[in-house]
């Protein structure tokens, strides 16, 4: 489906959360990978939507060209 590659991450978590993450990794090694993939995909989608909204807003607030009456980017 996608081209993939491994990435090594090192994160600092509160002890209780770290213990649960270690247990999840032992019991289901793919679980954390899926959680991180979900989170990063969601972040990417929302970032794209935010950027599109920002671009749209900047076009809507641009002053119209006095000679044509059209909004210039």
C-alpha positions as CSV (number, residue, x, y, z in Angstrom):
1,X,0.0,0.0,0.0
2,X,2.6,2.6,1.1
3,X,6.4,2.7,1.0
4,X,7.5,2.3,4.6
5,X,10.7,2.5,6.6
6,X,11.5,2.0,10.2
7,X,12.2,4.9,12.5
8,X,13.7,4.7,16.0
9,X,12.0,7.0,18.5
10,X,13.0,7.8,22.0
11,X,10.4,9.6,24.2
12,X,10.2,10.6,27.8
13,X,6.9,9.5,29.4
14,X,5.5,9.5,32.9
15,X,6.4,6.2,34.6
16,X,2.9,4.8,34.6
17,X,2.4,5.6,31.0
18,X,5.8,4.2,30.1
19,X,4.9,1.0,31.9
20,X,1.7,0.7,29.9
21,X,3.5,1.4,26.6
22,X,6.1,-1.3,27.4
23,X,3.3,-3.8,28.2
24,X,1.5,-2.9,25.0
25,X,4.7,-3.3,23.0
26,X,5.2,-6.8,24.6
27,X,1.7,-8.0,24.1
28,X,1.1,-6.5,20.6
29,X,4.3,-5.2,18.9
30,X,2.4,-3.5,16.1
31,X,0.0,-1.6,18.4
32,X,2.3,1.4,19.1
33,X,3.2,1.6,15.4
34,X,-0.5,1.8,14.5
35,X,-1.2,4.4,17.2
36,X,1.7,6.6,16.0
37,X,0.7,6.1,12.4
38,X,-2.9,7.2,13.3
39,X,-1.7,10.2,15.2
40,X,0.7,11.4,12.6
41,X,-1.9,10.9,9.8
42,X,-4.5,12.8,11.7
43,X,-2.0,15.6,12.4
44,X,-1.1,15.7,8.7
45,X,-4.7,16.0,7.6
46,X,-5.5,18.7,10.1
47,X,-2.4,20.6,9.2
48,X,-3.4,20.4,5.5
49,X,-6.9,21.6,6.3
50,X,-5.6,24.5,8.4
51,X,-3.2,25.6,5.7
52,X,-5.9,25.4,3.1
53,X,-8.2,27.5,5.3
54,X,-5.4,30.1,6.0
55,X,-4.8,30.4,2.2
56,X,-8.5,30.8,1.6
57,X,-8.8,33.5,4.3
58,X,-5.8,35.4,2.9
59,X,-7.4,35.5,-0.5
60,X,-10.7,36.7,0.9
61,X,-9.1,39.6,2.8
62,X,-6.8,40.8,-0.1
63,X,-8.0,44.1,-1.4
64,X,-9.6,44.0,-4.8
65,X,-7.6,45.4,-7.8
66,X,-9.0,48.9,-8.4
67,X,-8.9,48.5,-12.2
68,X,-10.4,45.0,-12.6
69,X,-12.5,44.6,-9.4
70,X,-10.9,41.1,-8.9
71,X,-9.1,40.0,-5.9
72,X,-5.4,39.6,-6.6
73,X,-3.4,36.9,-4.8
